[in-house]
Amino acid sequence: MGNNSTSQDAGRSRGQRSFAQKFMDATGKLRMFFGPAESSSRDHEMTEENKRSLAEMQAQTEAQYETVRRPDGSTYLIPKRPDAGQ
């Protein structure tokens, strides 16, 4: 019974492929030019190392840039300390 359910689960996972997986299959020949695509799962928890790295990158970004919100709700970044010569 255990082997049977495993094969059914494998069949379901192949049948329920994401758009990105289908797209990568369809454009597989382009990998020759652009290299292999990352195919790891995106629905797992971040490791502590990745969380620290993300927090560090966000802190650097916040120190360098200011977020400006447009009236329509969209946002963009501007440098906090623009160079005087530019």
C-alpha positions as CSV (number, residue, x, y, z in Angstrom):
1,M,0.0,0.0,0.0
2,G,2.8,2.4,0.9
3,N,4.5,1.9,-2.5
4,N,1.2,2.4,-4.3
5,S,0.4,5.8,-2.6
6,T,4.0,6.9,-3.3
7,S,3.5,6.3,-7.0
8,Q,0.2,8.1,-6.9
9,D,1.7,11.1,-5.2
10,A,4.5,11.2,-7.8
11,G,1.9,11.2,-10.6
12,R,0.0,14.1,-9.0
13,S,3.1,16.2,-8.5
14,R,4.0,15.7,-12.2
15,G,0.4,16.5,-13.2
16,Q,0.3,19.7,-11.1
17,R,3.3,21.6,-12.5
18,S,3.5,25.3,-12.0
19,F,3.5,27.8,-14.8
20,A,7.2,28.4,-14.3
21,Q,8.0,24.7,-14.6
22,K,5.9,24.4,-17.8
23,F,7.6,27.6,-19.2
24,M,11.1,26.2,-18.4
25,D,10.2,22.9,-20.1
26,A,8.9,24.8,-23.2
27,T,12.0,27.0,-23.4
28,G,14.5,24.3,-22.5
29,K,16.6,24.9,-25.7
30,L,17.3,28.4,-24.5
31,R,19.2,27.0,-21.5
32,M,22.1,26.3,-24.0
33,F,22.6,30.1,-24.2
34,F,21.4,31.3,-20.8
35,G,22.5,28.4,-18.6
36,P,20.5,26.2,-16.2
37,A,17.6,27.5,-14.3
38,E,17.3,27.3,-10.5
39,S,14.6,24.6,-9.8
40,S,14.6,24.5,-6.0
41,S,11.5,24.7,-4.0
42,R,10.3,28.2,-3.1
43,D,7.8,27.1,-0.4
44,H,10.4,26.2,2.4
45,E,11.4,28.2,5.4
46,M,14.5,30.4,5.1
47,T,17.6,29.3,6.9
48,E,18.9,31.4,9.7
49,E,21.9,32.3,7.6
50,N,19.7,33.5,4.7
51,K,17.5,35.5,7.2
52,R,20.6,37.3,8.5
53,S,21.8,37.9,5.0
54,L,18.5,39.3,3.9
55,A,18.2,41.6,7.0
56,E,21.8,42.9,6.3
57,M,21.0,43.6,2.6
58,Q,17.7,45.4,3.6
59,A,19.6,47.5,6.2
60,Q,22.2,48.5,3.6
61,T,19.4,49.4,1.1
62,E,17.5,51.5,3.7
63,A,20.8,53.3,4.6
64,Q,21.4,54.2,0.9
65,Y,18.0,54.9,-0.5
66,E,14.7,56.6,0.4
67,T,11.4,55.1,-0.7
68,V,9.1,57.7,-2.3
69,R,5.4,57.0,-2.8
70,R,3.6,58.4,-5.8
71,P,-0.1,59.6,-5.5
72,D,-1.2,56.4,-7.4
73,G,0.4,54.3,-4.6
74,S,3.4,53.0,-6.5
75,T,6.8,53.5,-5.0
76,Y,10.4,54.1,-6.2
77,L,13.8,54.6,-4.6
78,I,16.0,57.7,-4.6
79,P,19.5,58.0,-3.2
80,K,19.6,59.5,0.3
81,R,23.0,61.2,-0.5
82,P,23.1,62.1,-4.1
83,D,26.5,63.2,-5.5
84,A,26.8,66.9,-6.0
85,G,28.4,66.5,-9.4
86,Q,25.6,64.5,-11.0
